[in-house]
Amino acid sequence: MSAARGGCDLTLAPYQVSDMLSPQERVDILTAMAIAGSRSREVCTAASGAVLKYMKQSSFSDTVAKQEAQVNALLEFLQKDVGYVDDPEGEWYQGFLYTLAHGGDCEDLAGLLLSMSDCLGIASRLVWMEQPKSKLNHVTAQVLLSPSGGVQKNMHWEWWANQAKSGDWKWAETTISSARVGMHPYDAANRYGKDRKSVV
């Protein structure tokens, strides 16, 4: 199966990704999947439902506080309702509607967070984290909390290796239970226990 086809089919069951692909190529596939997901009524309905279910308050003094609460609601939904599921041996991707129904690992959940954030008008990006001491690398997400409010859809899809470059980008780790906006994945793992094999 081609990587491009995988990016378009949101219901696609897990398929193995070639070990020959570079991190940039892998993130390009995830980005294509995230863009496709943000155009899905089902994904956007799930985003709205997550906010209704998990957002702790309904009125906010500023846009950034509201956006942070929305993303925290998405994180709680992904951590509790969707859930983390290990890949079989090797690297596997899957459609985001499949992830909503069956759970997924770090790149599935981070990519789905990008889709859901975009449904709410919140910019996001993937972060590829090299982990030399681990069998696997890690994929996580960051969100841009902006006082100007909503962003034009799909204008901020990008990825960075390891470090945030600029702006008010905040970590949004989907695989560690209780991780919240702004908490680095390693800090979340240290605080809440290493409950995910992909974060060392």
C-alpha positions in Angstrom: 0.0 0.0 0.0 1.3 3.4 -0.9 1.9 6.1 1.8 -0.2 8.5 -0.2 -3.2 6.2 -0.2 -2.9 5.7 3.5 -3.1 9.5 4.1 -6.5 9.8 2.3 -8.3 6.8 3.7 -9.5 7.7 7.3 -10.9 4.2 7.9 -7.8 2.4 6.9 -6.7 -0.4 9.2 -3.0 -0.4 10.4 -0.4 -0.8 7.6 3.3 -1.1 8.0 5.5 1.9 7.1 8.8 1.2 5.4 11.9 1.4 7.6 13.6 3.1 4.6 11.5 6.3 5.1 13.2 9.3 6.7 11.6 11.1 9.7 10.6 13.9 7.3 8.9 11.4 5.0 7.1 9.8 7.9 5.9 13.1 9.2 4.8 14.1 5.7 2.5 11.1 5.7 1.1 12.0 9.1 0.6 15.6 8.0 -1.4 14.4 5.0 -3.5 12.2 7.2 -4.0 15.1 9.7 -5.2 17.4 6.9 -7.6 14.7 5.6 -8.9 14.2 9.1 -9.5 17.9 9.7 -11.9 17.8 6.7 -13.9 14.9 8.2 -17.3 15.5 9.8 -16.7 12.6 12.1 -13.4 13.9 13.4 -14.8 17.4 13.9 -17.9 16.0 15.6 -15.5 14.1 17.9 -13.6 17.3 18.7 -16.8 19.2 19.6 -18.0 16.2 21.7 -14.6 16.1 23.5 -14.9 19.8 24.4 -18.4 19.4 25.6 -17.5 16.4 27.7 -14.2 17.5 29.2 -13.9 21.3 29.2 -14.0 22.3 32.8 -15.6 25.7 32.5 -17.6 27.6 29.9 -16.6 31.2 30.2 -13.1 32.6 29.8 -11.5 36.0 30.2 -9.4 35.7 27.1 -9.0 33.6 23.9 -5.8 31.9 25.0 -7.3 30.5 28.2 -10.3 29.2 26.2 -8.0 27.6 23.6 -5.9 26.0 26.3 -9.0 24.5 27.9 -10.2 23.2 24.6 -6.9 21.5 23.9 -6.8 20.0 27.4 -10.3 18.6 26.7 -9.0 17.0 23.5 -6.0 15.6 25.4 -8.3 14.1 28.1 -10.6 12.6 25.4 -7.6 11.0 23.5 -6.0 9.7 26.7 -9.2 8.3 28.3 -11.8 7.6 25.5 -9.5 6.7 22.6 -6.5 5.3 24.4 -3.0 4.2 23.7 -2.4 0.9 21.8 1.1 -0.4 21.0 2.0 -1.1 17.4 3.1 -4.6 16.4 6.8 -4.9 15.7 7.9 -2.1 13.3 6.2 1.2 12.5 2.5 1.1 11.6 0.1 3.9 10.6 -3.7 3.8 10.4 -6.6 6.1 9.4 -7.8 8.5 12.1 -11.4 7.2 12.1 -9.9 3.8 12.8 -7.9 5.4 15.6 -11.1 6.9 17.1 -12.7 3.5 17.2 -9.7 1.3 18.2 -7.0 3.5 19.8 -3.5 4.1 18.5 0.1 4.7 19.4 2.0 8.0 19.6 1.9 9.1 16.0 -1.8 8.0 15.6 -2.9 10.0 18.6 -0.6 13.1 17.9 -1.9 13.2 14.3 -5.5 12.9 15.4 -4.9 15.8 17.9 -3.7 17.9 14.9 -6.9 17.1 13.0 -9.2 17.8 16.0 -7.3 21.0 16.9 -7.7 22.3 13.4 -11.5 21.6 13.6 -11.5 24.0 16.5 -9.4 26.6 14.6 -6.3 26.0 16.8 -3.0 25.7 14.9 -0.8 22.7 15.7 2.3 20.8 14.5 4.0 17.5 15.0 7.3 17.1 16.8 9.6 14.1 15.9 11.7 13.2 19.0 14.8 11.1 18.4 15.3 8.8 21.4 18.7 7.1 21.0 18.3 5.2 24.3 15.0 3.7 23.2 14.0 1.1 20.7 11.5 3.6 19.2 11.5 7.4 18.5 8.5 9.4 19.7 6.0 11.6 17.9 4.2 14.3 19.8 2.4 17.5 19.1 2.4 21.2 19.9 -0.4 23.8 19.7 -0.2 27.5 19.0 -2.3 29.4 21.5 -3.0 32.7 19.9 -4.7 35.8 21.4 -6.0 36.7 17.9 -8.3 33.7 18.0 -9.0 31.3 15.2 -6.5 30.6 12.4 -7.2 29.8 8.7 -7.5 26.0 8.4 -4.4 24.1 7.5 -2.1 27.2 7.6 0.2 25.9 10.4 0.8 22.3 9.5 4.6 21.7 10.0 7.0 19.6 12.0 10.1 20.3 13.9 12.8 17.9 15.1 13.0 18.0 18.9 12.7 21.7 19.7 10.0 24.4 19.4 11.4 27.2 17.2 9.4 30.3 18.1 6.0 31.7 19.1 3.7 30.5 21.9 3.9 26.8 20.9 2.9 24.6 23.8 3.5 20.9 24.2 0.4 18.7 23.8 1.4 15.1 24.7 -1.4 12.6 23.9 0.1 9.3 25.2 0.7 10.1 28.9 -2.4 10.0 31.1 -2.9 13.4 32.9 -0.5 15.3 30.6 -1.8 18.7 29.9 -1.0 21.6 27.6 2.5 23.0 28.2 3.9 19.8 29.8 7.0 18.4 28.0 6.5 14.7 27.3 9.5 13.7 29.4 8.3 15.8 32.3 4.8 14.2 32.0 6.5 10.7 32.0 8.5 11.5 35.1 5.5 13.0 36.9 2.8 10.5 36.0 5.0 7.4 35.5 6.4 5.9 32.4 3.1 4.4 31.3 4.0 4.6 27.6 6.8 2.6 26.1 7.3 5.3 23.4 8.4 8.0 25.9 11.6 7.3 27.7 
